[in-house]
């Protein structure tokens, strides 16, 4: 019996590739580094759960932990910002507080400068771009003040000397005010944990996608269609976050 548990909680996806990126690399690494822990991946999106026969809900995951006698539960949220899905996760967890001796969480990825800096380094190293190259990182985004986390990531790149990196989201993408930047050649990178149908259609495929919008302006695009969880360096960093002690929060 394992008394420690690790819950990976994310939006989920109906894409086989997206879900495989979690199970094929991240979970394998976690199983090696945290062999004493029961490991479960759960989806927070109710709409996806209703359409999938394979995705596991957070409620079902928490119930399985309690059934198997897990006492200490740690949560790794696969979110960039503390938006709607994050709030939903907290509500679910609050119902199970008395079922565990402790429940501790890591914050969404873009909430701290340390994590933004580490993420920026990984993205630069994985994509081999220079400070002179124009790069657009495009994520799903969140609602309201949570979306400021993405703006903070752009500032992190700037502080590292990468002044030609822009971080935009599907929620607020606009060329207004930056027409001079969006010219010539540009690299478009998904800022998604998993690269699935949603990222493919809204970033690259649909007529109103970001890529289509840029191409209509005559911009020559270089594209890298890959989610962060397909990066070994990024998965290693998530393992480091879990292994560390300073980020865990039990007073949520």
C-alpha positions, -999 to 999 in steps of 0.1 A, spaced: 0 0 0 12 35 -9 5 62 16 18 91 -7 -1 103 -37 6 127 -66 -23 141 -86 -16 156 -120 -46 179 -127 -51 195 -161 -77 207 -185 -76 174 -204 -79 167 -241 -97 144 -265 -65 142 -285 -45 109 -283 -13 128 -289 -20 153 -261 -28 126 -236 1 104 -247 25 133 -240 15 131 -203 16 93 -200 45 85 -222 71 109 -208 60 128 -177 43 99 -159 72 76 -167 97 100 -152 75 105 -121 71 68 -116 109 65 -115 115 95 -92 85 89 -69 81 52 -69 66 53 -33 37 74 -46 4 65 -62 3 86 -94 -30 97 -111 -37 121 -139 -72 137 -138 -91 161 -160 -108 193 -147 -129 201 -178 -165 189 -173 -173 194 -210 -144 171 -220 -154 145 -194 -189 143 -208 -174 136 -243 -147 111 -232 -149 75 -221 -112 74 -209 -106 107 -191 -107 105 -153 -124 132 -133 -108 149 -102 -136 135 -81 -129 99 -93 -91 104 -87 -96 117 -52 -120 88 -44 -94 63 -56 -67 79 -34 -88 76 -3 -100 41 -12 -63 29 -15 -53 45 18 -33 75 6 -27 99 35 -4 125 20 -15 140 -13 4 164 -34 -11 182 -65 8 193 -96 -16 215 -116 -10 215 -153 -22 251 -156 -3 283 -165 -25 307 -146 -50 306 -117 -81 308 -138 -115 290 -139 -101 255 -139 -78 262 -110 -107 276 -90 -127 245 -98 -98 222 -87 -96 240 -53 -133 235 -48 -130 198 -55 -101 195 -31 -119 213 -3 -145 186 -2 -117 160 5 -96 179 31 -107 157 59 -100 125 39 -62 131 40 -36 139 66 -23 166 43 -30 180 9 -4 204 -6 -3 221 -39 21 237 -63 10 270 -79 1 273 -116 33 276 -136 34 313 -144 26 325 -109 63 330 -98 92 347 -114 114 317 -107 92 293 -127 88 319 -155 125 322 -157 131 284 -158 104 280 -184 119 308 -206 153 291 -204 138 258 -215 119 273 -244 150 292 -256 172 261 -254 146 237 -270 139 261 -299 175 275 -304 164 310 -312 185 341 -308 177 374 -291 174 390 -326 147 365 -338 110 374 -336 91 348 -316 54 346 -308 44 323 -280 6 317 -281 -14 301 -253 -50 295 -245 -52 322 -219 -74 327 -189 -101 352 -178 -95 385 -161 -65 392 -139 -52 356 -143 -42 365 -179 -16 389 -165 6 359 -159 12 357 -196 23 393 -198 47 386 -169 63 358 -190 69 383 -218 86 406 -193 108 377 -181 120 371 -217 128 408 -220 148 408 -188 169 380 -202 177 400 -233 150 385 -256 132 417 -265 116 402 -296 95 376 -278 58 383 -276 35 362 -254 -2 363 -265 -33 342 -258 -63 332 -278 -83 353 -254 -67 386 -263 -47 382 -295 -45 414 -315 -20 430 -338 -32 465 -328 -3 487 -316 23 462 -327 20 463 -365 57 470 -368 66 439 -349 43 416 -369 62 419 -402 89 398 -420 98 365 -405 84 351 -373 85 319 -353 51 308 -339 53 285 -308 24 269 -289 24 277 -252 4 247 -242 12 218 -219 -2 193 -245 -4 198 -282 -38 186 -292 -67 194 -314 -75 227 -297 -40 240 -302 -38 227 -338 -71 243 -349 -69 276 -331 -32 283 -336 -26 269 -371 -55 253 -389 -87 273 -388 -93 302 -411 -93 326 -381 -64 310 -364 -34 330 -353 -12 315 -381 -38 323 -407 -41 359 -395 -3 364 -397 1 348 -431 -26 371 -445 -3 400 -435 25 384 -456 45 372 -426 67 342 -433 61 318 -404 83 292 -389 62 268 -368 70 243 -341 39 222 -333 48 207 -299 35 209 -264 57 215 -234 52 180 -221 69 166 -252 101 182 -240 123 161 -217 139 192 -202 105 205 -192 93 172 -177 126 171 -158 118 205 -144 84 195 -133 100 166 -114 123 190 -97 93 212 -87 77 182 -71 109 170 -54 116 205 -39 101 217 -6 100 255 -9 70 257 -33 45 234 -16 15 251 -1 -8 234 25 -27 266 34 -47 270 3 
